[in-house]
């Protein structure tokens, strides 16, 4: 009898006890932490992708948002010429 076992590398990460306790609460009983992280990452990805194009903004709303962003301290923002 032959058994094929594929070893996947592993990494250690450090998390606070508070984060660990929260993860334990959402982890399924038969789920590894790696499976939990993949599930959470996949759900996050789909939620973000679902949001693209979700807002139907008027030109005035777009202008107001852009004006607010460009007036903030810190980074210098430049409007893309992609849509022009």
VEXDREN-2710 file (C-alpha; in Angstrom, 1 decimal):
% VEXDREN-2710
k/r/px/py/pz
1/UNK/0.0/0.0/0.0
2/UNK/1.3/3.4/-1.0
3/UNK/0.2/6.7/0.5
4/UNK/1.0/10.0/-1.1
5/UNK/1.5/12.8/1.4
6/UNK/2.1/16.3/0.0
7/UNK/3.9/18.5/2.5
8/UNK/3.0/22.2/2.2
9/UNK/5.3/24.7/3.8
10/UNK/4.1/26.5/6.9
11/UNK/4.8/29.9/8.5
12/UNK/4.4/31.0/12.0
13/UNK/2.5/34.2/12.7
14/UNK/2.0/36.2/15.9
15/UNK/-1.4/37.4/16.9
16/UNK/-2.7/38.8/20.1
17/UNK/-4.8/36.6/22.5
18/UNK/-7.8/38.8/21.7
19/UNK/-7.6/38.1/18.0
20/UNK/-7.0/34.4/18.7
21/UNK/-10.2/34.3/20.8
22/UNK/-12.2/36.0/18.1
23/UNK/-10.9/33.6/15.5
24/UNK/-11.8/30.6/17.6
25/UNK/-15.4/31.9/17.8
26/UNK/-15.8/32.0/14.0
27/UNK/-13.7/28.9/13.2
28/UNK/-15.8/25.8/12.3
29/UNK/-15.2/22.7/14.4
30/UNK/-13.6/20.7/11.6
31/UNK/-11.8/23.6/10.1
32/UNK/-8.0/24.3/10.4
33/UNK/-6.8/27.8/10.9
34/UNK/-5.4/27.8/7.3
35/UNK/-8.9/26.8/6.0
36/UNK/-10.5/29.6/8.2
37/UNK/-8.1/32.2/6.8
38/UNK/-8.8/31.1/3.2
39/UNK/-12.5/31.2/3.8
40/UNK/-12.3/34.7/5.3
41/UNK/-10.0/35.9/2.5
42/UNK/-12.3/34.5/-0.2
43/UNK/-15.4/36.1/1.4
44/UNK/-13.6/39.4/1.6
45/UNK/-12.5/39.3/-2.0
46/UNK/-16.0/38.5/-3.2
47/UNK/-17.5/41.3/-1.1
48/UNK/-15.0/43.8/-2.5
49/UNK/-15.6/42.7/-6.1
50/UNK/-19.4/42.9/-5.6
51/UNK/-19.0/46.5/-4.6
52/UNK/-17.3/47.6/-7.8
53/UNK/-19.8/49.8/-9.8
54/UNK/-22.4/49.5/-7.0
55/UNK/-22.7/53.3/-6.6
56/UNK/-24.5/55.2/-9.3
57/UNK/-23.1/58.7/-8.6
58/UNK/-24.1/61.9/-10.3
59/UNK/-21.4/64.1/-11.7
60/UNK/-21.9/66.5/-8.8
61/UNK/-21.4/63.7/-6.3
62/UNK/-18.2/62.5/-8.0
63/UNK/-16.9/66.0/-8.0
64/UNK/-17.7/66.5/-4.3
65/UNK/-15.9/63.2/-3.4
66/UNK/-12.9/64.1/-5.6
67/UNK/-12.7/67.6/-4.1
68/UNK/-12.8/66.2/-0.6
69/UNK/-10.0/63.7/-1.3
70/UNK/-7.7/66.1/-3.0
71/UNK/-8.0/68.7/-0.2
72/UNK/-6.8/66.2/2.5
73/UNK/-3.4/66.6/4.1
74/UNK/-0.6/64.2/3.2
75/UNK/-0.4/62.6/-0.2
76/UNK/-0.7/64.6/-3.4
77/UNK/-3.5/63.2/-5.5
78/UNK/-3.8/63.5/-9.2
79/UNK/-6.8/62.6/-11.2
80/UNK/-6.3/59.9/-13.7
81/UNK/-6.8/60.6/-17.4
82/UNK/-8.2/57.1/-17.8
83/UNK/-11.8/58.2/-18.2
84/UNK/-11.1/61.3/-20.2
END
